[in-house]
Amino acid sequence: TNNNGGPAFGIILRYQNPQNYYFLYRQSGASSVLKISRIVNGIEKVLAQSTLHNPATNSFFTLVAKAEGTKLTLTIPNVKTITANDATFSTGSIGISLGSKTSQPKLRHSHRADNFVALVK
């Protein structure tokens, strides 16, 4: 319902456990960015990031994440692509993450995930 508070939508790749995985995501709000991060022992290390405009309220967008060898890629088709190289995790599960980085309970966000497809090659 708004972009305040840092709502984030992302794809988890090479998930090992709740403390260790890659997180490729779009965060909106005051700092609207695409990020590729490595989470190790629960600590986020940003491997690559790039700014972009906030999405319009109630607008749909496509987010594509790939892990091929050590190369990690996050794309919003026809908008922006970022890449990073990291060899920490070579295998693991996949998933999605919807959330917010706000600590303000009055800020409400609405997230929708539609047509989620996961392919493991």
N, C-alpha and C positions, 0 to 999 in steps of 0.2 A: 504493500500500500504506500510505501515511500522508500527513499534511498538513504534516509538518515540512519545512523547507527551501524553502518557497515554490513548490510546483508551480503552473504556469500553463497555462491552455488558452485560446487566443484565435483571433480571426479577423483576418486582414490585409486591409485595404481600400485601394484606389487605390495599389497597389504600383507604384513607379517602378523601383526597383533595391534591392539589399540594404541600402542606407543611407537610403532615403527612402520612407515609407509611413505609413498609419494603422494602429495596433495597438489593437484593442478586445478586452479579455481579463478573465478571472477568475483571480485569484491567491489561493491559500489559504495556510494556515499561520498564523504569529503575527499577520500582518496580512492578514486575509481581506477582499479588496476586489474591486469591479468597477472597471476603468479604461478610459478612452478616452485614447489617447496619439498624439502625432504624433512620428514619428522623422524627423529631418532631419540629414543627414551623420552618421548613427549615434547621435545624441544624442536621448534620450527626453525629451519635454516632456509632462507629464500635463495634459490639457485638462479632464478631469472624473473624479471618483472618488467611490465610496460604499462604506462598509463593509457587510458582511453575514456571516451565519454560515458557517462552513466546511461544505463538503458532507460527508455521511457517507461513510466509506470504502466503495468499490465501489458507490456510488450513481450513477445516471445523471441528467443534467440537460440542459436545452436552452439553448443560447446563440444569440441572434439579433442580428446586427449589420447596420446599414443606413447607407448614405450617400446622402442625397437633397439635391442642391444642396450647400449648406455645412453642413447639419445631419447630425451623426453620432449614431447611437442604438445603445445596447447594452442588451439585455433578457434577463433570465431570466424567462420567462413565469410569471405569478402570484407572483413573488418581488420583483423590482426592475427598474427602468428608469432609465438615466442618459442624458443628452444633452449634446452640446457643439456649438459652431459654429466652423468653421474653413474658410478658403478656400485653404489652401496647395496642396492637390492636388485637381484637378477631375476627373481621369480616372485609370485605372490598372487593374491586375489584382487578383485576389482569391486568398486561400488561407487555410490554417490553420497554427497554430503550437502545438506541444506541447513543454513543457520545464520547467525548474526553475531557480530563481535561487540554488541552493545551491552551495557550493564544497566540501561535505562528501561525499566519495565513498561513505561507508557508508550514506547515506540513499538509499533506492531508491523510485522512483515508478513507478506503472503508469498510463499514459494510454491511453484508447480513444476513438476518434472513430468514430461510427456515423451513418449516414444524413446525411452532409454534402451539402448542396444549395446551389449558388450560382446566383443569378439576376441577370442584368444586364439592366436595363430601359433 
